[in-house]
Amino acid sequence: MENFQEKKLFTPGPLGVSSDVKKAMQRDLGSRDTEFIVIVKEVREEILKIAEASAEIYTTILLQGSGTYAVESVFQTLQPAGNGKVLIISNGSYGNRMKKICEIAKIPAVTLQFSEESEIQLSVVERELRCNPSYPLVAMVHCETSSGIINPIEKVGALVKSMLPGATFFVDAMSSFGAIPIDFEAGCVDFLVTSANKCLQGVPGFGVVIAKKSVLMQCQGRSRSLSLDLVDQLEGLEGNGQFRFTPPTHALLALRKALWELAAEGGVCGRRERYRKNSVIIQEGMRALGFKTLLPHQKLSIIITSFLYPKHPNFKFEEFYQMLSNQGQLIYPGKVTKSDSFRIGSIGDLFPRDMEHLLKCIEKTLLKMKIPIPVE
């Protein structure tokens, strides 16, 4: 029998899931099986309930692939007709990934760039919209996990709709949906994308798109991609309850179980509270060890925290990472360009005891690396 070490994932993804979610995958279902079709319907309906979005106005579309596939599917499906340009509001790697998607797909786009260490400023967005009032699509990220910052999507969405009533507002809520409440109505959200494996705590395998039906159905025939066409995907799901192409059957079984667990935990508010406790423990514990955060205290999120490298000649991140990995603790490299940093996530199947154990492992690792505590 193969020996392996079970590791805790303190990362932005993939994330650890409960043993019961893993067990849910230990059966096979056919893609045309009546039971599976019922499960797909159940999952789609439950996600709308979590979003507190009206089933008359919105629909849930499940799409094979990672979260990035789902983000690209929205751009492919919504790409502006004629000379219209997408406005991407970015303050990190995942906003910049939207820009790259549009570049490769040859979708005209303009990026309104903010610092990686600051949230999006409404006054700057307002000035851009006033100077260029013809954007048909505005897109941004909710939780920019390259830094951990939470962006004010409701305020931006309301601003976009007040200044450009005909524009579509698209939110990448990959790492926040299911743990941070999102007001679809106040934020005028037309499209939102998330992943089965983030705060919903299912396993990787597909992305989730929540779409305003009236906007989506205006986009028929726009997509240059067959597999990423959300209109076609929805027509399949609504027509016969099936995916157009081979569905991630086991991952859907896992998500159904994960959604039951979310409900048992108290829904979004209950999950947010556990993540909040996790984040407080790691942020205060790392501060006690001498580490400084990339963001100021008031901007830290419950999702993930970026910590600056200590200024000690013995600190080498690769060695630090490997020594923690050897103890069954997986953290993540930084993803900001201006500062040397690493990230510790608070989401997934993690509890306060896990955060406390990680802090002990970090302390032990620093001592082995002969780095004085508190670190400089």
DORO-561948 format. One record per residue (C-alpha): x, y, z; residue in one letter; residue number from 1. Coordinates in pm, 1 decimal. Example, Ala and Ser with C-alpha at 12.3 -4.5 7.8 and 13.67 -1.06 7.14 Angstrom:
BEGIN
NODE         x         y         z  residuo  num
NODE    1230.0    -450.0     780.0        A    1
NODE    1367.0    -106.0     714.0        S    2
***
This chain:
BEGIN
NODE         x         y         z  residuo  num
NODE       0.0       0.0       0.0        M    1
NODE     131.0     342.3     -92.9        E    2
NODE     240.3     557.2     200.0        N    3
NODE     157.6     923.9     186.3        F    4
NODE     141.2    1212.0     428.1        Q    5
NODE    -190.6    1390.8     469.0        E    6
NODE    -115.5    1762.0     441.9        K    7
NODE    -310.3    2068.0     547.2        K    8
NODE    -358.2    2321.1     270.0        L    9
NODE    -324.0    2685.1     376.8        F   10
NODE    -342.1    2800.9      16.5        T   11
NODE    -573.0    3000.0    -213.4        P   12
NODE    -652.5    2672.0    -391.7        G   13
NODE    -684.8    2388.9    -433.2        P   14
NODE    -823.8    2362.4     -81.9        L   15
NODE    -867.3    2080.5     163.1        G   16
NODE   -1212.6    1923.8     192.8        V   17
NODE   -1380.4    1710.7     459.1        S   18
NODE   -1353.6    1333.6     462.7        S   19
NODE   -1728.2    1309.3     397.6        D   20
NODE   -1694.3    1519.6      81.6        V   21
NODE   -1420.5    1283.8     -36.9        K   22
NODE   -1636.0     981.4      44.1        K   23
NODE   -1922.4    1124.4    -160.1        A   24
NODE   -1712.0    1071.7    -474.2        M   25
NODE   -1668.6     698.9    -418.4        Q   26
NODE   -1942.4     594.4    -656.7        R   27
NODE   -1999.5     615.5   -1030.3        D   28
NODE   -2292.4     780.3   -1204.4        L   29
NODE   -2368.6     807.6   -1574.4        G   30
NODE   -2408.6    1151.1   -1727.6        S   31
NODE   -2758.0    1059.8   -1852.8        R   32
NODE   -2860.0     883.4   -1533.5        D   33
NODE   -3183.9    1024.6   -1390.0        T   34
NODE   -3028.1    1047.4   -1044.4        E   35
NODE   -2738.0    1252.0   -1176.7        F   36
NODE   -2970.0    1489.6   -1363.7        I   37
NODE   -3161.1    1546.2   -1038.9        V   38
NODE   -2834.8    1617.6    -855.9        I   39
NODE   -2730.6    1876.1   -1116.4        V   40
NODE   -3066.2    2051.5   -1078.1        K   41
NODE   -3040.4    2041.5    -699.5        E   42
NODE   -2689.5    2189.8    -699.3        V   43
NODE   -2786.4    2468.5    -939.1        R   44
NODE   -3086.5    2563.5    -726.4        E   45
NODE   -2892.5    2552.0    -399.1        E   46
NODE   -2622.2    2784.9    -530.9        I   47
NODE   -2886.2    3044.7    -618.1        L   48
NODE   -3021.4    3016.3    -263.1        K   49
NODE   -2672.7    3073.9    -120.6        I   50
NODE   -2643.6    3380.0    -344.0        A   51
NODE   -2988.0    3498.6    -229.0        E   52
NODE   -3053.8    3568.7    -595.2        A   53
NODE   -3402.0    3543.6    -744.7        S   54
NODE   -3453.9    3233.2    -959.1        A   55
NODE   -3679.7    3442.8   -1180.4        E   56
NODE   -3394.8    3681.2   -1262.6        I   57
NODE   -3079.7    3467.5   -1233.6        Y   58
NODE   -2969.7    3119.3   -1331.6        T   59
NODE   -2676.0    2897.6   -1237.1        T   60
NODE   -2453.3    2752.8   -1508.3        I   61
NODE   -2202.0    2480.0   -1426.4        L   62
NODE   -1898.9    2457.1   -1653.7        L   63
NODE   -1627.6    2192.0   -1666.6        Q   64
NODE   -1274.4    2310.8   -1585.3        G   65
NODE   -1107.4    2538.6   -1332.7        S   66
NODE   -1239.3    2875.4   -1221.1        G   67
NODE   -1035.6    3047.4   -1490.8        T   68
NODE   -1229.3    2851.5   -1755.2        Y   69
NODE   -1549.3    2999.6   -1612.5        A   70
NODE   -1403.5    3351.9   -1612.7        V   71
NODE   -1303.1    3313.2   -1976.3        E   72
NODE   -1644.5    3172.8   -2062.5        S   73
NODE   -1807.1    3496.3   -1943.4        V   74
NODE   -1576.6    3709.7   -2159.0        F   75
NODE   -1626.8    3479.8   -2458.3        Q   76
NODE   -2003.9    3487.6   -2418.3        T   77
NODE   -2039.3    3858.0   -2338.1        L   78
NODE   -1773.2    3992.8   -2573.3        Q   79
NODE   -1896.2    4328.7   -2701.2        P   80
NODE   -2035.4    4357.2   -3048.6        A   81
NODE   -1896.4    4620.9   -3284.6        G   82
NODE   -1632.4    4852.4   -3140.6        N   83
NODE   -1723.6    4817.0   -2773.6        G   84
NODE   -1444.2    4764.7   -2521.4        K   85
NODE   -1435.2    4580.4   -2190.0        V   86
NODE   -1324.3    4781.0   -1885.7        L   87
NODE   -1121.2    4565.8   -1645.5        I   88
NODE   -1067.4    4717.6   -1301.3        I   89
NODE    -759.6    4549.3   -1155.7        S   90
NODE    -542.5    4563.4    -846.2        N   91
NODE    -368.2    4229.0    -863.6        G   92
NODE    -279.2    3911.9   -1049.1        S   93
NODE    -632.0    3785.0   -1100.2        Y   94
NODE    -755.1    4114.3   -1240.8        G   95
NODE    -451.5    4105.3   -1468.1        N   96
NODE    -546.6    3752.3   -1571.5        R   97
NODE    -875.2    3893.1   -1700.5        M   98
NODE    -669.3    4130.1   -1912.0        K   99
NODE    -464.7    3840.2   -2050.3        K  100
NODE    -778.1    3642.3   -2134.1        I  101
NODE    -909.8    3932.9   -2338.1        C  102
NODE    -575.7    3984.3   -2510.6        E  103
NODE    -550.2    3622.0   -2622.4        I  104
NODE    -917.9    3605.0   -2722.3        A  105
NODE    -874.9    3933.7   -2911.7        K  106
NODE   -1152.3    4097.3   -2711.9        I  107
NODE   -1087.5    4474.4   -2700.2        P  108
NODE   -1024.2    4576.5   -2340.5        A  109
NODE    -895.9    4864.5   -2129.4        V  110
NODE    -742.3    4804.7   -1785.9        T  111
NODE    -787.8    5056.1   -1506.4        L  112
NODE    -486.8    4961.8   -1293.8        Q  113
NODE    -455.9    5018.3    -918.6        F  114
NODE    -173.8    4935.2    -681.4        S  115
NODE    -159.2    4576.8    -556.1        E  116
NODE    -163.9    4706.7    -199.8        E  117
NODE    -471.3    4931.5    -225.4        S  118
NODE    -838.7    4864.6    -280.4        E  119
NODE   -1014.1    5000.8    -584.6        I  120
NODE   -1097.6    5369.7    -546.0        Q  121
NODE   -1446.0    5477.0    -648.8        L  122
NODE   -1341.1    5830.4    -743.1        S  123
NODE   -1092.6    5696.7    -999.6        V  124
NODE   -1350.7    5456.2   -1143.7        V  125
NODE   -1603.1    5738.9   -1165.8        E  126
NODE   -1353.9    5958.4   -1353.5        R  127
NODE   -1282.6    5678.6   -1601.7        E  128
NODE   -1652.4    5616.0   -1665.9        L  129
NODE   -1715.5    5987.4   -1708.2        R  130
NODE   -1434.7    6020.1   -1962.3        C  131
NODE   -1529.8    5702.7   -2150.0        N  132
NODE   -1906.1    5647.0   -2116.9        P  133
NODE   -1928.8    5377.0   -2384.9        S  134
NODE   -1808.3    5063.2   -2202.7        Y  135
NODE   -2063.2    4780.8   -2253.6        P  136
NODE   -1893.3    4552.1   -1997.4        L  137
NODE   -1712.1    4626.5   -1669.9        V  138
NODE   -1529.2    4346.3   -1486.9        A  139
NODE   -1343.4    4319.3   -1155.9        M  140
NODE   -1231.4    4075.6    -885.1        V  141
NODE   -1396.8    4066.3    -542.6        H  142
NODE   -1121.5    3908.3    -330.7        C  143
NODE    -784.6    3963.2    -497.3        E  144
NODE    -604.6    3667.1    -343.5        T  145
NODE    -264.2    3775.4    -474.9        S  146
NODE    -268.2    4019.0    -179.9        S  147
NODE    -582.2    3921.7      15.7        G  148
NODE    -758.9    4254.4     -33.2        I  149
NODE   -1138.6    4271.7     -59.8        I  150
NODE   -1269.7    4511.4    -322.4        N  151
NODE   -1596.6    4708.8    -284.8        P  152
NODE   -1794.8    4535.5    -558.1        I  153
NODE   -2137.5    4657.1    -443.4        E  154
NODE   -2026.6    5020.6    -453.1        K  155
NODE   -1852.6    4982.0    -788.1        V  156
NODE   -2149.1    4797.6    -937.8        G  157
NODE   -2394.4    5063.8    -822.1        A  158
NODE   -2166.3    5333.2    -964.9        L  159
NODE   -2135.4    5154.6   -1299.8        V  160
NODE   -2511.8    5117.2   -1335.5        K  161
NODE   -2580.8    5477.2   -1233.3        S  162
NODE   -2338.4    5611.0   -1494.4        M  163
NODE   -2370.8    5341.0   -1763.7        L  164
NODE   -2721.0    5193.4   -1724.2        P  165
NODE   -2677.5    4968.5   -2027.6        G  166
NODE   -2344.0    4820.8   -1921.0        A  167
NODE   -2302.6    4466.1   -1787.3        T  168
NODE   -2125.4    4426.9   -1450.9        F  169
NODE   -1919.2    4109.1   -1406.4        F  170
NODE   -1759.8    3997.0   -1077.4        V  171
NODE   -1496.8    3729.0   -1021.8        D  172
NODE   -1588.7    3607.8    -671.4        A  173
NODE   -1379.1    3295.3    -699.6        M  174
NODE   -1239.0    3305.5    -346.3        S  175
NODE   -1518.1    3486.9    -162.5        S  176
NODE   -1853.2    3340.3    -266.1        F  177
NODE   -1991.9    3123.6      11.8        G  178
NODE   -1808.0    3306.3     290.4        A  179
NODE   -1856.4    3678.0     228.3        I  180
NODE   -2217.2    3788.5     169.4        P  181
NODE   -2269.8    3952.0    -170.6        I  182
NODE   -2572.0    4172.2    -235.1        D  183
NODE   -2659.0    4105.7    -599.1        F  184
NODE   -2931.3    4368.4    -606.7        E  185
NODE   -2739.5    4652.2    -435.5        A  186
NODE   -2428.9    4568.7    -637.1        G  187
NODE   -2618.8    4545.6    -965.2        C  188
NODE   -2429.9    4221.5   -1037.3        V  189
NODE   -2515.6    4072.9   -1376.5        D  190
NODE   -2261.0    3789.5   -1380.8        F  191
NODE   -2064.3    3629.2   -1097.9        L  192
NODE   -1814.3    3345.4   -1121.2        V  193
NODE   -1691.3    3116.8    -845.3        T  194
NODE   -1542.3    2770.4    -805.8        S  195
NODE   -1668.9    2446.3    -653.8        A  196
NODE   -1344.0    2418.3    -456.6        N  197
NODE   -1314.9    2751.9    -275.1        K  198
NODE   -1547.6    2862.2       4.1        C  199
NODE   -1811.9    2612.1    -106.8        L  200
NODE   -1553.5    2344.4     -12.3        Q  201
NODE   -1623.3    2098.1    -290.8        G  202
NODE   -1341.8    1949.2    -498.6        V  203
NODE   -1185.1    2100.5    -812.9        P  204
NODE   -1342.8    2008.6   -1143.9        G  205
NODE   -1581.8    2280.5   -1250.0        F  206
NODE   -1663.3    2646.3   -1223.3        G  207
NODE   -1993.2    2811.3   -1137.0        V  208
NODE   -2147.2    3106.5   -1321.3        V  209
NODE   -2445.2    3295.1   -1180.1        I  210
NODE   -2595.3    3489.9   -1469.3        A  211
NODE   -2876.5    3737.7   -1515.2        K  212
NODE   -3096.7    3560.3   -1767.6        K  213
NODE   -3212.5    3870.6   -1952.5        S  214
NODE   -2851.7    3974.5   -2023.1        V  215
NODE   -2727.5    3626.8   -2106.3        L  216
NODE   -2991.8    3556.2   -2367.4        M  217
NODE   -2893.3    3868.1   -2561.1        Q  218
NODE   -2552.0    3707.7   -2623.8        C  219
NODE   -2651.6    3410.0   -2832.4        Q  220
NODE   -2402.8    3348.1   -3111.5        G  221
NODE   -2132.5    3584.1   -2981.7        R  222
NODE   -1892.6    3327.2   -2837.7        S  223
NODE   -1600.8    3224.7   -3057.1        R  224
NODE   -1556.5    2916.0   -2839.1        S  225
NODE   -1769.8    2603.8   -2854.1        L  226
NODE   -1692.4    2465.1   -2508.4        S  227
NODE   -1703.0    2804.1   -2332.4        L  228
NODE   -2034.6    2923.1   -2476.5        D  229
NODE   -2255.4    2985.6   -2172.8        L  230
NODE   -2574.8    3027.6   -2374.8        V  231
NODE   -2531.6    2682.8   -2527.7        D  232
NODE   -2431.3    2536.0   -2191.9        Q  233
NODE   -2743.7    2675.1   -2026.6        L  234
NODE   -2969.0    2552.2   -2306.2        E  235
NODE   -2835.2    2201.9   -2248.6        G  236
NODE   -2884.4    2220.8   -1871.4        L  237
NODE   -3233.4    2362.9   -1908.1        E  238
NODE   -3334.3    2146.3   -2202.6        G  239
NODE   -3255.8    1795.4   -2080.0        N  240
NODE   -3073.0    1859.3   -1751.8        G  241
NODE   -2745.5    1741.3   -1902.5        Q  242
NODE   -2404.2    1889.3   -1975.7        F  243
NODE   -2319.9    1925.5   -2345.5        R  244
NODE   -1992.9    1738.0   -2294.3        F  245
NODE   -1868.2    1484.7   -2036.8        T  246
NODE   -1958.4    1625.2   -1693.6        P  247
NODE   -1743.9    1607.4   -1377.3        P  248
NODE   -1977.8    1355.1   -1215.8        T  249
NODE   -1767.4    1278.6    -909.3        H  250
NODE   -1696.3    1645.9    -843.5        A  251
NODE   -2068.6    1720.7    -856.0        L  252
NODE   -2140.7    1446.7    -603.2        L  253
NODE   -1876.6    1605.8    -382.6        A  254
NODE   -2025.6    1954.1    -416.2        L  255
NODE   -2373.6    1834.3    -326.9        R  256
NODE   -2232.6    1694.2      -1.7        K  257
NODE   -2029.3    2011.6      53.0        A  258
NODE   -2342.7    2226.5      12.8        L  259
NODE   -2514.8    2016.9     279.6        W  260
NODE   -2216.8    2080.8     506.2        E  261
NODE   -2235.0    2453.9     436.3        L  262
NODE   -2601.4    2458.6     538.3        A  263
NODE   -2525.0    2261.3     857.1        A  264
NODE   -2251.7    2511.8     946.9        E  265
NODE   -2500.0    2797.3     939.6        G  266
NODE   -2472.5    2899.2     576.5        G  267
NODE   -2257.7    3187.1     459.4        V  268
NODE   -2260.6    3359.9     799.0        C  269
NODE   -2154.2    3046.0     984.3        G  270
NODE   -1872.1    2974.6     742.9        R  271
NODE   -1759.2    3336.9     750.6        R  272
NODE   -1731.9    3319.9    1129.6        E  273
NODE   -1507.6    3010.9    1120.7        R  274
NODE   -1286.0    3169.3     857.0        Y  275
NODE   -1275.2    3488.9    1063.8        R  276
NODE   -1151.9    3296.8    1368.4        K  277
NODE    -891.9    3121.2    1152.9        N  278
NODE    -764.6    3449.7    1010.5        S  279
NODE    -745.3    3622.0    1349.0        V  280
NODE    -540.5    3336.3    1493.5        I  281
NODE    -291.9    3334.0    1206.6        I  282
NODE    -261.7    3712.1    1179.9        Q  283
NODE    -211.1    3764.3    1553.4        E  284
NODE      15.0    3460.7    1583.8        G  285
NODE     239.8    3567.3    1296.9        M  286
NODE     253.4    3918.5    1438.1        R  287
NODE     371.3    3771.6    1770.7        A  288
NODE     646.5    3588.6    1578.7        L  289
NODE     754.7    3923.3    1434.1        G  290
NODE     611.6    3894.5    1081.9        F  291
NODE     457.8    4195.9     910.9        K  292
NODE     162.6    4179.9     674.4        T  293
NODE     172.2    4315.6     319.7        L  294
NODE    -152.4    4504.2     382.2        L  295
NODE    -230.1    4729.7     677.9        P  296
NODE    -438.2    4573.0     953.9        H  297
NODE    -767.4    4739.1     851.2        Q  298
NODE    -742.3    4591.6     499.4        K  299
NODE    -673.6    4231.0     599.1        L  300
NODE    -933.2    3975.9     491.8        S  301
NODE   -1067.2    3650.4     631.0        I  302
NODE    -971.9    3467.3     309.6        I  303
NODE    -592.4    3485.2     284.0        I  304
NODE    -311.1    3693.5     434.2        T  305
NODE      15.7    3794.9     268.5        S  306
NODE     322.0    3820.5     493.3        F  307
NODE     647.6    3994.3     404.8        L  308
NODE     973.6    3799.9     406.9        Y  309
NODE    1172.3    3861.2     723.4        P  310
NODE    1491.8    4057.4     667.9        K  311
NODE    1734.4    3792.9     785.7        H  312
NODE    2010.8    3637.6     573.0        P  313
NODE    1907.5    3284.9     675.2        N  314
NODE    1554.2    3321.4     542.1        F  315
NODE    1507.3    3151.5     208.3        K  316
NODE    1144.9    3094.7     116.8        F  317
NODE    1204.7    2767.2     -69.9        E  318
NODE    1371.4    2619.0     238.1        E  319
NODE    1103.9    2762.3     469.4        F  320
NODE     830.2    2617.4     246.6        Y  321
NODE     989.9    2273.0     223.3        Q  322
NODE    1048.0    2243.6     596.7        M  323
NODE     683.1    2326.4     661.5        L  324
NODE     576.1    2083.0     389.8        S  325
NODE     779.3    1811.0     559.9        N  326
NODE     565.2    1875.5     867.0        Q  327
NODE     245.2    1842.3     663.7        G  328
NODE     177.7    2216.0     633.1        Q  329
NODE     144.6    2372.3     286.3        L  330
NODE     153.3    2750.2     254.5        I  331
NODE     182.2    2944.2     -72.9        Y  332
NODE     430.7    3176.4    -243.7        P  333
NODE     344.0    3542.4    -280.4        G  334
NODE     197.2    3675.5    -602.2        K  335
NODE     257.7    4047.9    -580.8        V  336
NODE     529.4    4199.4    -795.7        T  337
NODE     664.4    4474.2    -570.7        K  338
NODE     726.3    4290.5    -243.1        S  339
NODE     877.5    3956.9    -143.5        D  340
NODE     595.5    3782.3      38.6        S  341
NODE     418.7    3453.3     101.7        F  342
NODE      55.6    3373.1     169.3        R  343
NODE    -137.6    3177.6     430.4        I  344
NODE    -500.1    3094.8     358.5        G  345
NODE    -777.2    3066.2     617.2        S  346
NODE   -1039.0    2891.4     403.4        I  347
NODE   -1126.0    2534.7     315.3        G  348
NODE   -1150.0    2251.2     567.4        D  349
NODE    -946.3    2442.0     826.5        L  350
NODE   -1029.7    2511.2    1188.8        F  351
NODE    -870.9    2718.0    1467.7        P  352
NODE    -674.6    2415.0    1590.4        R  353
NODE    -515.4    2385.6    1246.1        D  354
NODE    -406.0    2749.1    1250.3        M  355
NODE    -256.9    2708.5    1597.6        E  356
NODE     -66.9    2396.8    1488.3        H  357
NODE      67.6    2577.1    1181.4        L  358
NODE     202.7    2856.8    1404.2        L  359
NODE     388.9    2599.8    1614.9        K  360
NODE     537.3    2447.7    1299.4        C  361
NODE     644.6    2792.1    1175.2        I  362
NODE     813.0    2867.5    1506.9        E  363
NODE     994.5    2533.5    1498.7        K  364
NODE    1103.5    2596.4    1138.9        T  365
NODE    1242.6    2941.6    1217.3        L  366
NODE    1448.3    2799.0    1503.2        L  367
NODE    1585.9    2526.8    1274.3        K  368
NODE    1678.3    2796.3    1022.4        M  369
NODE    1857.0    2983.8    1306.1        K  370
NODE    1634.9    3289.1    1263.5        I  371
NODE    1577.6    3473.9    1592.7        P  372
NODE    1218.1    3513.7    1715.7        I  373
NODE    1064.2    3763.5    1687.1        P  374
NODE    1193.3    3794.8    1333.9        V  375
NODE    1317.8    4130.8    1212.9        E  376
***
